[in-house]
Amino acid sequence: MDGNLQLIRNDLWILTRRILADAVDEDNGKKLHIGGVLGVLASAIEEDEIQSLARTVTGWSREMLDSVTVPQPN
């Protein structure tokens, strides 16, 4: 892992810990979810699995878009 990715990963871990601590203090599910996502991203960077994670996220977004119905004009 190059130096820039290491710095990004470290920043993500710091943000993840802060968000998760805030979420637990506030019982905030959205913050828990965001903290979890940041933690997954930090882990992917650490394990040099960014491309694999990107493919997974792209698949999730396609699934979500496929399930969204767009209102048609009358």
Secondary structure, DSSP 8 states (H G I E B T S, - for coil): --HHHHHHHHHHHHHHHHHHHHHHHHT-HHHHHHHHHHHHHHHHHHTT-HHHHHHHHHHHHHHHHHH-------
